[in-house]
């Protein structure tokens, strides 16, 4: 009887909280664009289907080119009208410049301090300025043209080898998705740290380090594809539903150790990578370019 009373009380409490949150959401956002019926706490999460863009397109056929959805505790406004999109990113760009706080931003974005996850403000504007001037300027990108050209050659050579192995046939079937992903990672990491971590048959220097990088990237992509309900329903995050937060904490530590190793390796050396350049800026302005 005591157990039954306890569970009944907890269930009643959850229902009261859910109803209160539902009423607050309805009254707080009275002037929202049209929306389909939703559930308390979950909102429209139970209705989401993959591929997401087709699901959103089907909703736009019913509710118009601007409509709202509730993903758990998060309000989402979907805009598919070109004129409305232009207005969002010109006249009202500052209003929409902020980013929602997420577990990924906390653990992979150093508590929302990176250019990808930082909230709009002085810190983000400073990061954008550094990126535009010191990392992604036309002059600096042109310095890495040879890297991009070399990696494309590696990919083409790999494709030709595959074709020659199937020379008895008129064509060879090749899965390009993974190859293009590896091409992108190799270009980025050669620009950032001067290293390539993916190989097309040939050996990669520092295989242990390369394997570590590949495993970290694979896990990050897997988590990004399935963010988990705890990202949208705070109540589930309290109990770490599915162990997502624990997994993120472990992966964050591994990622941090890996990147710190790259930086420590570059300290005191002269090179032509983005890490080298940022370290040179730190040496000239240590009070500005802190660790």
C-alpha positions in Angstrom: 0.0 0.0 0.0 2.8 2.4 0.9 4.5 1.8 -2.5 1.2 2.3 -4.4 0.6 5.5 -2.5 4.1 6.7 -3.3 3.8 6.0 -7.0 0.3 7.5 -7.2 1.6 10.7 -5.5 4.6 10.9 -7.9 2.3 10.4 -10.9 -0.1 13.1 -9.7 2.8 15.5 -9.1 4.2 14.9 -12.7 0.7 15.5 -14.1 0.3 18.7 -12.2 3.8 19.9 -13.4 3.0 18.9 -17.0 -0.3 20.7 -16.9 1.3 23.8 -15.4 4.1 23.9 -18.0 1.5 23.4 -20.8 -0.6 26.4 -19.6 2.5 28.6 -19.2 3.6 27.8 -22.7 0.2 28.6 -24.1 -0.1 31.9 -22.3 3.5 33.0 -22.7 3.4 32.6 -26.5 -0.1 33.9 -27.3 0.9 35.4 -30.6 2.7 32.5 -32.2 2.3 31.4 -35.8 -0.2 28.5 -36.3 0.7 25.1 -35.0 -0.6 21.5 -34.9 -2.0 20.1 -31.7 0.7 19.1 -29.2 1.1 17.1 -26.0 2.0 18.5 -22.6 5.8 18.2 -21.9 6.6 16.4 -25.2 5.0 19.0 -27.4 5.4 17.8 -31.0 8.4 15.5 -30.4 6.3 12.3 -30.7 5.2 13.4 -34.2 8.6 14.1 -35.7 9.5 11.8 -38.6 12.6 11.3 -40.7 13.7 12.8 -43.0 13.0 15.9 -41.0 13.0 18.3 -44.0 10.2 16.4 -45.7 8.2 16.2 -42.4 8.5 20.0 -42.0 7.5 20.5 -45.7 4.4 18.4 -45.2 3.4 20.6 -42.2 4.0 23.8 -44.2 1.4 22.5 -46.7 -1.2 22.6 -43.9 -0.1 25.4 -41.7 1.6 27.8 -44.1 5.1 29.0 -44.8 5.6 30.2 -41.2 4.4 27.9 -38.4 5.5 27.0 -34.8 6.4 23.7 -33.1 7.1 22.8 -29.5 10.0 20.4 -29.1 9.7 19.6 -25.4 10.6 22.8 -23.6 11.9 24.4 -26.7 9.9 26.6 -29.0 10.7 26.3 -32.7 9.5 28.5 -35.5 9.8 27.1 -39.0 10.2 29.6 -41.9 10.0 28.4 -45.5 9.0 31.7 -47.2 12.0 33.3 -49.0 10.8 36.8 -48.1 10.3 35.9 -44.4 13.8 34.3 -44.3 15.3 37.4 -45.8 13.6 39.6 -43.2 14.8 37.2 -40.4 18.5 37.5 -41.5 18.6 41.2 -42.5 16.3 43.5 -40.5 16.0 41.1 -37.5 19.3 39.3 -37.7 20.4 40.2 -34.2 17.2 38.8 -32.7 17.8 35.5 -34.4 21.6 35.4 -33.8 21.4 33.6 -30.5 21.7 29.9 -30.1 19.8 27.6 -27.6 21.9 26.1 -24.9 22.5 22.4 -25.3 24.4 19.5 -23.9 26.6 19.5 -26.9 27.4 23.2 -26.4 28.3 22.5 -22.8 30.5 19.5 -23.3 31.9 19.9 -26.8 31.8 23.7 -26.9 33.6 24.4 -23.6 30.5 25.5 -21.8 29.2 27.5 -24.8 32.4 29.6 -25.4 33.3 28.4 -28.9 32.3 30.2 -32.1 29.7 27.5 -32.8 28.0 27.5 -29.5 28.6 30.9 -27.8 25.5 33.1 -27.2 25.3 36.4 -29.1 27.4 39.1 -27.4 30.9 40.6 -27.2 32.6 37.3 -26.8 31.0 35.8 -30.0 31.7 39.0 -31.9 35.3 38.8 -30.9 35.6 35.1 -31.9 34.1 36.0 -35.3 36.5 38.8 -35.8 39.5 36.6 -35.0 38.2 33.9 -37.3 37.5 36.3 -40.2 40.9 38.1 -39.9 43.3 35.4 -38.7 41.9 32.1 -39.8 39.4 32.3 -42.7 40.7 35.4 -44.5 41.2 35.0 -48.3 45.0 35.4 -47.9 45.2 32.6 -45.3 42.9 30.3 -47.2 45.0 30.8 -50.3 48.0 29.7 -48.4 46.4 26.3 -48.0 45.4 25.8 -51.6 48.1 23.2 -52.1 46.7 21.1 -49.3 43.2 21.0 -50.8 44.7 20.2 -54.2 46.8 17.4 -52.8 43.9 15.8 -50.9 41.7 15.9 -54.0 44.6 14.1 -55.9 44.7 11.4 -53.1 40.9 10.9 -53.6 41.1 10.7 -57.4 44.0 8.3 -57.2 42.0 6.0 -54.9 39.0 6.1 -57.2 41.3 5.2 -60.2 42.7 2.3 -58.3 39.2 1.0 -57.6 38.3 1.4 -61.3 41.5 -0.5 -62.4 40.7 -3.4 -60.1 37.3 -3.7 -61.9 38.8 -3.1 -65.3 37.0 -6.2 -66.7 33.7 -4.3 -66.3 32.5 -1.1 -67.9 31.9 0.6 -64.5 32.6 0.3 -60.8 30.3 1.1 -57.9 31.9 3.4 -55.3 30.4 4.6 -52.1 31.3 8.3 -52.1 29.7 9.6 -48.9 32.4 8.3 -46.6 35.2 9.2 -49.0 34.0 12.8 -49.2 33.7 13.0 -45.5 37.3 11.7 -45.1 38.5 14.2 -47.7 36.9 17.0 -45.7 38.4 15.9 -42.4 41.9 15.5 -44.0 41.8 19.0 -45.5 40.6 20.6 -42.2 43.1 18.8 -40.0 46.0 19.5 -42.4 45.1 23.2 -42.3 44.7 23.1 -38.5 47.5 20.8 -37.4 49.4 19.7 -40.4 48.2 16.1 -40.1 46.0 13.7 -42.1 44.1 11.0 -40.2 42.4 9.2 -43.0 44.1 7.2 -45.7 42.9 5.6 -49.0 44.9 2.3 -48.7 48.3 4.0 -47.9 49.6 4.2 -44.4 48.8 7.2 -42.3 51.6 8.6 -40.0 50.9 8.1 -36.3 48.2 5.4 -36.8 47.4 5.4 -33.0 46.7 9.1 -33.0 44.8 8.8 -36.3 42.6 6.0 -34.9 41.9 8.1 -31.8 40.8 11.0 -33.9 38.6 8.9 -36.1 36.9 7.3 -33.1 36.2 10.7 -31.5 34.7 12.1 -34.7 32.6 9.0 -35.2 31.1 9.3 -31.7 30.5 13.0 -32.0 28.6 12.5 -35.3 26.6 9.6 -33.7 25.5 11.8 -30.8 24.7 14.7 -33.1 22.4 12.5 -35.2 20.5 11.3 -32.1 20.5 14.1 -29.6 18.1 12.3 -27.2 14.9 13.5 -25.5 16.9 14.9 -22.5 18.0 17.7 -24.8 14.4 18.9 -25.1 12.7 17.6 -21.9 14.7 18.8 -18.8 12.9 16.3 -16.6 14.6 13.4 -18.5 18.0 15.1 -18.2 17.7 15.0 -14.4 17.9 11.2 -14.5 20.3 11.2 -17.6 17.8 9.2 -19.7 19.8 6.8 -21.9 23.1 7.8 -20.2 23.7 10.5 -22.9 25.2 13.1 -20.6 27.6 10.6 -19.0 28.7 9.6 -22.5 29.2 13.2 -23.5 31.3 13.9 -20.4 33.6 11.0 -21.2 33.9 12.0 -24.9 34.5 15.6 -24.0 37.5 14.6 -21.8 39.0 12.5 -24.6 38.5 15.3 -27.1 40.1 17.9 -24.8 43.1 15.7 -24.1 43.5 15.0 -27.9 43.4 18.7 -28.8 45.7 19.7 -25.9 48.2 17.2 -27.2 48.2 18.9 -30.6 48.7 22.3 -29.1 51.5 21.1 -26.8 53.2 19.5 -29.7 53.2 22.7 -31.6 54.4 25.0 -28.8 57.9 26.4 -29.5 57.9 25.1 -33.1 57.5 27.2 -36.3 55.0 25.9 -38.8 52.3 27.0 -41.3 49.2 25.7 -39.6 46.3 27.5 -37.9 47.5 26.3 -34.5 51.0 27.7 -35.2 49.5 31.0 -36.2 47.2 31.3 -33.1 50.2 30.4 -30.9 52.3 33.1 -32.5 49.4 35.6 -31.8 49.4 34.4 -28.2 53.2 35.0 -27.9 52.8 38.5 -29.2 49.6 39.4 -27.2 49.4 36.9 -24.2 47.0 39.1 -22.3 44.5 39.0 -25.3 45.0 35.5 -26.7 44.7 33.5 -23.5 44.7 29.7 -23.2 
